[in-house]
Amino acid sequence: MLIEKNGYRLHLDESKKEVGKIEITVNGKVIPLFLSVSEFGFGDYFITDYMEADYNGNVFVIRYKRENIEAESVIRLTKKGIFRCQRYQVKKDFTGSIGPRFSLADKNVLYTYPLRVYERPVNSVRNIRNDYLWALPLPAHIIHGNGYVATYFIDRENGVGTCDFRNENGDVSLGFHFPDCTAQDEVILPFSETKTPSVRQFKAGESFFFKEYIMYSPLQSGENAVLKAEKLISSILLKRKKAPDYAAAAEGIAFYFDNNDLWNPNALAEGKGWYRNMWKHTHGGVPVKDFYYDLGWGEGYGAITVSALTRYDVNNGTDVFREKIREMTLNADMFLRDGKERGAYYDRYIKAGDYTLLGKKAEGGGCDFLGIKRIWTHSLGMVGYQFAKLYEEVTGYDPEVRDEWLRIATDIAAFLLSKRKENGDIQDGFDETNGEANKKKHRIPARVIVCGLFCSLYRITGDKEYISASMKLAKAACPEIEKYEFYNQMLDGHVDVINGEIVNSGTCESDEIYDSENACYAFVGLSELFGETKDRTNLKLCENCAAYFISWMYFYDIPTGANGYSRGATTCRMPDFPLCYIGAGNFAYRALRKLGDLTGEKLYGAIADEFLSVSAKYQWNDPSVKWHGGVVHAVYQVNGKHWGPDIEGQMDTGMTSGTTLMNLEDYLKYGK
């Protein structure tokens, strides 16, 4: 039997062992995409009865019946893709699994699976099946080649099942598998050791619903296949929900900053105030305040905190945080290398006698996140960028404070310009002698955030040297950004583990770390550069960054997310611990809005909406505690326990709560 609808040719197999061959036509060309459907993934796949039903010319129904299970499959062949809905009704207890699949005809394609497989020939990929609670934010398979991109994905908000890839002696098939989750150890295992569910006990009376999609699109030379697939997937899975009350969320976070008891008026020295980074043990144990103070990368991220509080005060016509903003701005130089080198700001300040994260007693003064005397390029660039943006956008503020914002940003830019290589590149961080801090194999594209600092200063000063420097830096980093992977952004990923001990040997023997936050930094800087130059090469680099970090974002809610939400949150990094994390790239919100406005690409606005929505939903609501109104830092995906000491939680000031307030105030001012 042959059915021809909407560019498909569907051959029904008279043997009834499978539905049959599906041919898909794109721009008049038949492509060897998904060869056939194993219709019901149960038992021997034998179909006892099927019938064609014609609804609007593109729907047919297949029914399956055995002693212990009945199933119905509805397939729609539309101009957008193949949509299949299946319902299974258990009639009698049995132990087993459900797992229908599509066979892949075209073996000369590249395959992508979030966090696991990066653009590899499909025949080289081994079997993959993951617990859906374990770092599977984009529930999809993506393939591309020979002028097209196609994606198979499942709708987890309206069904169950998790993606399943099989390569059995070259016979590649894509589909889903159920059961889709299993019990995990309380002690979180490395990503490579995740358990995989196989079978379950099905009980009479249970029913299960599965919703699958195959979508495809022509792919032009130079187009980013993953980004194009994400557009297809988001059109189905990221349908806009009712947004939270963003004004109320912002007020809640402002309340947190005003009442969280983390402000220390003598943090850096007598009379030198700063916010502590966070409360610890907020999810269990005895709550305590930490003793770290951050200007740059770290839970406190002081530059972002200053931005958030300033925007709140200005937007609301208040001066709640005026004195704290002033103090933090004027005290920023306490983070300078040796307390005096202009533009050379460390991330963190630790008082003498306190202990670093590596367990060493601090001599006092500036250091990086771990307590080592290193300045990281991407972090320094972000600090400068935040102060430059404040100077640009908050024009009516205290002149002395604004002048300091510009002075800090200009000093940072001058320091980085003075350290450039001949080709305009900037090294990955600086040790005490200005040697390159990153000694690992892969470099950090996140350093391209410096383009955002340079572009802001160009708009402020009119000095074209800043634009020239931005373009040279982007060109130098281009080969790394054109790769699919982004490595090593997290600063603690530069520390070796030798014989079970964390050390700073400088040999960098430990494994590389994949991280989407790296791509977000680069995206912010490159989107600023594209805004100034409209250069198509820079736009392609923005797209590469976006494709990567979007694939790390949850496209569905998991019950272990904070308050039961995860859509829009990010998987933190791999190989490591699978966290559902708000701060990992949430600062890219404004850049997504900007690039969406510049290009007309709706996907960027949709992702920005997701960032904002999940951030507001992660807000802590308990007036009896000091961290009421803050935003949950991160949770373990598999059990919902909060990230932090002893898996007992933490509530920060900059990385998550500060970034969320900054983004909310941006939305409330400019709207969308």
N, C-alpha and C positions, 0 to 999 in steps of 0.2 A: 504494500500500500504506500502511496506517495502523497504527501501533503506539501504544498508550496504556499508559504505565507510570509509576507514582510521580509523578503530577501533570504528566507530559509527554504531548504528542501529537507523534509523530514521523511525518512524511510522507516516505516514500521515493520519490524521483523516478524514474519508470519510464524516463526517457530516459538514466538512469545518468550524467548529467553532474555530478551532485552528490547527496549523501545526501538533502537536502531540508529542508523547514521544520521547525524545532523550536519548539513552543510550551511555555512554562513557566507553571505555575499557582502562585501564592503566595496563601495564605489564600483559596482559591476564585476568585481573580481571575487571568485570563490576562494576562500582561504582555508587551509587545512587546520582548523582550530580544534574544537572538541568533537571527537569522532563519533562517540556514541554514549548512550546513557545506560548504566546498570540501574534499572529503575528503582528497585527496592533492595536496600542493603540488608537483607536478612536471609538466613538459611541458604538455599541454593539459587536464589534469585528467580525462581520459576514463577511466572505470572499465570494465574489460573483464569483470569478474565480481564480483558480490557475493552474499552469502547471509545470511540471518538465522539466528542461533543463539540458542536460548533457554536460558540458564543461570540458574536461580532467577528466571526471569521478567523479567530486566532487562538482558541482555547480547546484543549482536549483533556479528557480525564482517563486515568488508568486506575483500576482497582485490583487489590490483592487480598487473598483470603486464605488463611490456614487455620489449623485447630487452635493455636495459641495466640494468633495476632491477625488483625485486619488492618489494611492501610488503603489510603486513597491519595493519589497524586494528581494535582492539577498543574498543567504546563501551559504557559502563555508564551507565544512567539510574537514579540512586539518589535517595533523599529528601534527600541533602545536596548533590547537584549532578550535573553531567555529568563523567565521568572518561573520558579517551581515552588509550589507549596505542598507539603506532605503532612498527613496526620496518621499516626499509628495508634491503634486501640488494642490494648493487651486484653486477651480473652482468658488466658490461663497462665499461671505462674511459669516462668522459665528464667534461665540464666543465659545471658548473651549480650549482644550489642546491636546497634543499628548503624549502618554506614553506607548509604548509596553513593555512587561516584560517577564522574565523567572521565572517559579515557581521552588522553591527549594525543592527537594525531601528529601534530607538528613537533618533531624532536629537535629541530634546529632553532630553538628559541632560548632566550635567557629567562631565568626564573628569579623571583624575589619573594621573600617571606619576612615580615618585620622581625628584626632583632636576631634572625637566625641565618638567613641566606642572602648574600648581597650580589645580585646580578651574575649568577652562575649558569653555565649551560645546564639545561634541565636534566640531561642524562647523568650529570655528575652529582646530583642532589640525592642524598639518602632519605629514607623514610622519616617523616616528621609528624608527630602528633603531640600536642601540648595540652595540659590542663588549661582550661580557658581562664582560670584565675591567675595564671602564671605568665605574665609578660606577653600577652597576645592582644595588644591594643587595637590593631587593625585586623579584623577577622577575615582575612582575604589571602588568596593566592594571586600573584600578578605574573603574567608572561608577556614577552614582546619579541618581535622580530619580523622581518620581511614586510615592513610597512604597516604593521598594526600593533596595537596593545589590547590585551584582554585581561579580564579579572573575574575570578570566581569568588563570591563572598556570601556570608550568611548574615541574616538579620537577628542578632542576639536579643534585641529588645522585644521582638515579637516571636520568639522561639528559642530553642535550645540547640546544642550541638557545637562542636569545635572543629576547626579546619584540620584536614587530614591529607597528607601527601604520601603516595606510595610509588616506589620505583622497584618493580619486580622484574629483574633481568631485562631492563630497558622498556618494559611496559609501564608507562607513567600514567597515573590517574590522580585526579583531584576530587575532593569531596568533603563530606563532614563525617564526624564520628560521634556517637553517643553511647555510653556515658561520657560526659565532658569535664568532669572534675572528680577529684579523689582527695582523701585526707592527706595533708602534708605534715611534716614534722614541725613541732613548735620551734625548734632551732632551725632557722632559715638556712637552706642549703645553697651553695653556688648554683648559678643558672644551669650549668651543664648537668647537674644531678637532679633536676626536677623529676618527680614521679609522673608516670603516664597512665591514665585510666585505660582499662581494657574492656572489662565486662562488668555487668551489674545484675542484681536480682530484680527482674521485672515482676510486678504484682498484678494480678487480675484486676481490671477496673481502671488501671492507669492509662492515660493518654498523653501523647507528645506531639508537638507541632514544630515543624522545621520549615524555614523559609530561605530559599537560595536564589542567587542571581548570577547570571553570566552576562557581563556587559563588555563591549568592545568598541574600538574606535580606530580610524586610520591614524597612522603615526608618520608625521613628516620628518624629514631629515633634520636633526638638531633638536627635536622636541624631547622633553624629559618624559620618558615612558611612565615612570612611577607617579609623577605629578598628574599626568593625564588620567591614569587609573584612579588616583585619589579623587579627582573631579567626578568621575563616574560613580564611585562608591559614595561620596558625600551627598550626591543628589538623591540617594535613597536613604542612607543611614543618618544623615545629619539634618533631617527636617527640623525646622526651628521649633523649640518648645517655648512655653511661657517663661519669660525671663524672670529671675528673682527681682526683688525690690532693691535695685542698686543703690539708691539714696540711703535706704535703711542700712544696707551692708556697710557703706562708707561711714556712716555715723557710728556703727558698731565698732569698726576698726579704730576710728578716731578715739572712741571711748577707751578702747584697749590701750592705746598709746598714752592717754592722759591718766590712766589709772592702774597700769600694769606693774608699777613699783620697780621698773627696770631702769629708770633714770638714776644715774649716779653723778651727783654734782662734783665729785672729786675723782672721777674715773681715771683720768690720764695723769693728773697731778692735783695739787691743792687748787680748787677753784676752776678746774678744767673738766667740765661735764661732758658726758656721753651716755648713750643708751647701752646697757648690757645687751648681749646678743639674744638671750632667751631665758625662759623658764624651762627647767628640765623635770622629768618625772611627772608630767601633767596627766598621764593616763594611768598612773599607778605609783605606788611607793610614796616617798616623802618629797613634795615639791621643793626645789631649790633653784636659786638664780645662779647662772654661770658667771665667771669673772673675765670673760673675753669681751673685747671692744673692737669692732670692725669699721673700717672706712671702705674697704673694697670687698672682694669675694669672701663670703662666709655667711653664716646665718644672720649676722647683724647688718651687713651691706649698708654702711652708714650713708653713702652718697645717695642711695635709693631712698633711704629713710628721710633724709633731708628733702628730697624731691617730693615725696608723698605728703609730708606734713606741710610743706610750703603750699602745694597745690590745694590741699584741704583748706588751709586758712584763707588763701586768696579767693577761692571759689565761693566760700561761704561768708566772706566778709568778717572773719573773726581774727583774733590774735591769740588763740589758745596755745599755739606752739611757738609763738614769735621768739621768745627768749631761748628756747631749746634750739631752734633753727639758727639763731644768731651764734649761740655758743658753739654748736657743732661746726658751723662754717669757720668761725675764727680759731677753733682748736684743731682744725684739720692738719695743720703743719706739725702737730705732735707725731704724726705718722711718717714724717720725712726720714729718709735714710740719714743716719747720724744726726738726726734732728735738725738738719740744715740744708741738705742738697736739694735745690729747687726742682720741683717736678717729679722727684724720685720718691713717690709715696708707697709705703708698704700697705698691705691689706689690713693687718691686725696690730693692735697694741696690747702688750702683756706687761703688767707691773713686775718689777724685780721680786723674785721669790715665788711667784705663781708658777704653775706647771703648764707646759705646752701639751698639745694633743699627743705628742710622742713621748710624754712622760718625763721630759727633761725640765729641770728648774730654770726658769727664764732669768736672764740677766737684766731684763727690763728694756722696754722700747719697742720699736717696730719689727715686724717679721711677716711671713706669709701665714696662711691659714693653719699650717702645721707647727708654726713656731720657728721656721728656718729663715735665714736672712736672704730671701729671694723676692724679687719684684716681678710680678707676672704681667706680660704685655697686655693681654686681653682684659685683665682686671683693671690695670692702670688706665687703659683706654676707656673702659666703661665709666670709671670715676670721672675722668675728664669730660666724657660725653654728657653725663648727667648734669654736671655743673654748667656746661656750655648751654645745654637745652634750657636749664632754669633761667640763665641770663637772657637768652633769646625770648623766652615766652612769658616770663613773669616780669613785665616791664615797669610796673608801678611799685615795686617793693623797696624796702630799705636800701638806699644807695650804697651804704658802706658794705652791706652784705652782698648786694649784686656785684659790686666791684671785686669782692673776694671770690665770688663764683667764677668770674671771668679770669681773674688772676690765676686761680688754681688750674683752670682748664688750659690757659695759655702756657703756663709753666710745664704742665704735663706734655702738651704738644711739642714744646721746645726740647724737652728731654728726649722724647721719642724721635724727633727729627734729627737730633744730634747723634743718634745711635743707628741711623739707617745704613744699610749696605749699599753698594754701588748701584744695584738694580732697584733700589727703593724699598726693598723688603726690610722687615724689622724682626729681630730674633725672638724666640719664644722665651721671654723672661730673662732676668739678669741676676746673676749671683753678686756677691759683694765686690767682685773685681770686674763686674759687667760682662763676665762670660755667660754664654747661653745656658739658661737653667734647664731646659728640656734636652736631655741627652738620649731620648728614646728614638726609635726608628722613624716614627711618624711625627710630623709637626702639627701645630695647632692652628687651623684656619680661623679660630676665634679671634686671633690677633687683628683680623680685618675690621673688628669693631672700631679700631682707630680711624678708619675712613669716616665713621659717623662723627667723631670728634673734629677731624679736619674740616669736614663739610660745614658743620655748625660754625666753626671759627671763620671759615670763608664767608659765610653769610653775614657774620657780625662785622668782620674787618674789611672784606673785599679783597683780601690778599690771595691772589691766584696760586701762590706757591702751595697753599693748602690743597687745592683741587689737584694740582699736578702730583703732589705727594700721595694723595688718595688713589689716583689712577695707577701710579707705579706700584703701590702696595697691592692693590687688587690684582694687577697683572702678575705680580710675583707669586701670589698665593693661588692663582687660577688653577694650576695643575692639581693641587690638593683638593680644591673645592669641586673640581670636575669628577673626582672619584666619588663613589657612592658612600663610602664610609667616612665618618668623622671621629677622630680619636682624641683621647687624652685631655679633655677639657678640665675635668675635675682635678684640682690641684693635688689632692692626696693620691692621685693615680701616678704621681711621679716619685713615689717612695717605694723602695724595694722591700719585699718580705723574704728574709733569709733565715732558714731554720725556724720558721714560725715567728720570728721576731721582726717587728717593723723597724727599719733602719733607714738612714739617709746616706747610702753608700756612694751615690753618684754613678753606680754602674748600670742602673736601670735594667736589671735583669727580669723584673716582674712582667707579667702579661700586659699587653696593651688593653685599653678600655675603650669600647665604643660609647659614644655619648651624644645625644641630640642637642644638649645645651650648647655644645661647641658650635653646631650649625646655626643655632639661634643668635649667638653673638655675631657670627659672620653675616647673617641675614640682615641684622639691624644696620651694620656698617654699610653693607652693599646697597641696601634700599635707599639710604641717604645719598650715596654716590649716584645711583641711578636717577634719583630725583633731581640732582643738579646737572647731570650730563645727558640723560636719556639715551645712554649708550647701550645698544642691544647686547653686547658681550656681558656687561654688568648685570643686565636683566637675566640672562641665562644662568649666571652664577647665583643670583637670588633664587631662581627656580630650583636649582640643585639643592640649595640649603633648605628651602621650604619642603621639597619632596621628602627629604630625609627626616626632618623633625616632625612633619605631619604624620609620617608612618609610625612614629613613637607615641602618638596621642590616642587615647581611648575613644573609640567610636561607639561605645555602649557603656551602660552602667554595670558595675559589679557590686554585689551586696557587701563586699569587704571594703569598699571605698568609704571615706569619711562621710557619715550621715547617709550611706547607701548610694553615693554618687561616684562616678569616675569619668563620665564622658567629658572630654576636654582636658582631663589631667594627663600627665606624661609619665611614661615608664622612665625611671631615673637613668640607669646606665647598665651596660653589660660588657663582659661577664662580671656579675657582682650580685647584689641583692635586688630582686624585683620590687621596686617601690612604686606606689601610686603617688605622684609628686606634683605639687602645684608650682613650686618655684623654678623648676627646670625649664627655663625658656619663656616663662610667663611675661618677662620683660619685653618680648618681641611683639606684644599686643599692638603697640602704637605703630610699629613698622609694618605689621600686616595691614592695618587700616590704611596706612599711607600708600603702600604698594597697590592695594586694591583700588584706591582712588586714582592712582596714576595709570593703571593698566586696564581698569574695568573688569578685572578678574574677580568674580563673586566668591570663589573658594576662599580667598584670603580673608574677606569679611566674615565668612561663615566660621572659619577657624578662630578668628579673633573673638567672635561671639561665644564660642565654646570655652576659650580661655577665661573670659570674664565670668561666664555663668557658673562654671565649676568652682572658681575661686570664691564666689559669694556663698555657694552652697557648703563649702568646707569650713564655714565660720563656726567657732565654738560658742555655745549658748548656755552659760551657767553663771548667773550673777553672783554666786557665792564664792567664785574663785577670782584670783587676780588677773588671769589671762582671758577672762570673759570678753568676747568680741574679736579676739584674734583669729587667725586662720591656721588650721591644723597644718603643720609643716609637711608631713608625709605619712603614709601608712604602708605596711606590708600588704601586698596584693592577696596573698594566699590566706591570711588569717585576720586581716583588719587591725592588727595591733599597730600602735603608733611608733613611728621611727624615733629613735632616741636611745639614751642610755638604758640598757637592760630591756629594750623594747617597751619602754614606759612613757615615751612621748616627749615632745618639746614644742614650744610655741615661741617662734622667733620674732625679731623686730624688722629685719630688712629683707631677707631672701624671699619670704612668702607673704607675711602680713604687710610689710612695707610695699612690696611690688603690687600686691592686690589693691591697696589703697591708692597708689599712684595711678593704676589703670582705671580704677573706678572714677577717680576725679577727672581723668582725661575724658572718659565717656560722658560724665555728667556735664562737663563743660562744652564739649563739641557735639555729643550725641551721635546717633546713627540711625 
